[in-house]
Amino acid sequence: MPDPASADLDAVLALDERWNAAYHHRDPARMAEVLADDWMAFFPDGTVVFKADLLEGMTHNPPAALVFERHASRVFGDAAITRGTLYADGERVQSFLRVYARRAGQWQAVSVQVVP
């Protein structure tokens, strides 16, 4: 019988990869499938961004070669986090802590904290 904790971690990591792929493809429709409707982001300057804002903003992102480096991932029951760093065109852009929640049996991204 599969280990439920391992299956949860696999599901969160797969969702995290879908998040990254949405950025690679600059595809708001892909990102919309990953983010919960009440998703929100917190940026270093104090800005709070909601799902609709992020999806609309993705269409204006300049093309760049992106590399996502994952440093950690952990599941805590119905919550999970991944932590990583984003590089664009070889330059470090940000580090982030992504938060996921299992709701009605489905994992969704619910928040991200971005730091320089």
N, C-alpha and C positions, 0 to 999 in steps of 0.2 A: 504494500500500500504506500503511495507517495506521501512524503512528509508535507503537511499543509503549510508549514512555515516556509519551506523551500519553494513550494508552488506560488505562494504569495510574493516572495522575493522575485521569482522569475516573471510574474505578471507585472510587477512594478518596474522592473528593468526593461521589459518589453515596451511598456508605456513611455518610459523615459527615452528610449530609442525612437519611438514615434514622434515625441516632442522634438528631438534633435533633427529628425528627417524633415519635419515640417519647416524648420528653419532653413535647412539645406535647400529645400525646394521652393522656399518663399511661398508657402501654400497655406493660406488661412483656413481653407476647408479641412485640411489634415489637422491643423492645430485645434480647430473647433471640436474635433472628435476627442481630443486629449483633455481639454480643459472643462472643468465643471462650470455650469452657468454662473455660479457665484465666485468664480476664481478671481483672485486679486494678487497683484505684484507690489512689492515695496522696493524702491530704488534708493541709492545712497543720498540723494538730494532731498528725500522726504516725499517724493512723488509717489502716489498710489495709482496704479493702472488696473483697469478692469478688463474683462474678457473682450468686450466689443472694441475697446481702445487698442488692445494688442493686435487683434485680428485686422483692424483697419490699418494700423501702423505697419504691419508686415508688408503691405503692398508698396510701401515707400522705402523699405530698407535697400540700401545700395548693394549691388552684387559683391560678394566677398567669398573667399575660400575659408570655410569655417571648420574648426576642429574643436570637438567637445572632449574634455578629459574628465572622466568620472573618478572621484577620489574615495567616495564612500556611499554605501547604501544600507538601509536598515529598515526592517518592518517592526512595528510596535502594535500588534493586534490589528485594528482597522485603520491605522495610520502608518505612513511610511515616509522616509526622506531619501533623497539622493543629494550629494554634494559634488560640485565639479567646477571646472574652469572653462571659459570660452575663449578661443583664439580666433581672430579674423585676420586673414592675410598674414599669418605668422606672428601677429602681435597679440599679447594678452589683453583682452577687453574687460573681462569681469570674472568674478567667482560668484557662485550661486548656491542656494539651498532650496531645493524644490520639495514641496510637501504634497503628499498624495493621501487620499482617504478612500476607504471602501464604503460605498453607499449602495444599499439594496443589492449587495453581492458584486458590485462593479467597481473597479479601481478607477479613480479620476484624479487629475491634478487639481488641487484646490488653492495653491499659493506658491509664490517664489519670493525669496529675499535675495536681492542682488547687491553685491559689494564690489568696490573697485579692485 
